[in-house]
Amino acid sequence: MKSKFRFFVFFATMCLPVIATAQNATYNYARGVNFNQYSTYQWVSIEGVAAPDPHLDEAIKQAIDAQLAAKGLTKSKDGAQLYIAYQVGFPREKEIAQYPGPRGTYGPDWPYGRDYGDIYSSSPISTATSATIQVGNLVLDIYDSSHKELIWRGNVSRAIDPDNKRNSLNKAVAKLLKNYPPKAKKKA
């Protein structure tokens, strides 16, 4: 029995560094949105939340561009169907912000939802009033450009590794966008 316990302790100890450095990705999206209708996107900026280093900013955008291209989306400079924005908690934690629309900030916390038919469900994709991006995390927001509504948000932990930025970033973005576009649930 003691040898089994020792083996378990040894195995658990060896796995601990892997568990501690694992990247976790989560996402949420507006129910009822047909993500297959979108084929183009363009980058938009949310003031004060981009990476502080222009090289890191470019690396993040390139990693996201590569994944979106693999999903069949085409980058555009004008008139795109989707707006894409990212936020990063680097080098410190930050409050999550929203892309501002023409009449203010719209998104999951916007208290006066607008009705666009049955494209968007009556429930927002998030009910939190505020959230914080942890150090090293990357948050990606995808907005419907015609309504300036947040339709998809993903968050991946440990995306920015100061020692190996490019490699961990590419893996993190691949995990982040693994479930984009979200699969439509079949009705029973």
Secondary structure, 3 states (H helix, E strand, C coil): CHHHHHHHHHHHHHHHHHHHHCCCEEEEECCCCCHHHCCEEEECCCCCCCCCCHHHHHHHHHHHHHHHHHCCCEECCCCCCEEEEEEECCCCCEECCCCEECCEECCCCCCCCCCCCCCCCCCCCCCCCCCEECCCCEEEEEEECCCCEEEEEEEECCCCCCCCHHHHHHHHHHHHCCCCCCCCCCCC
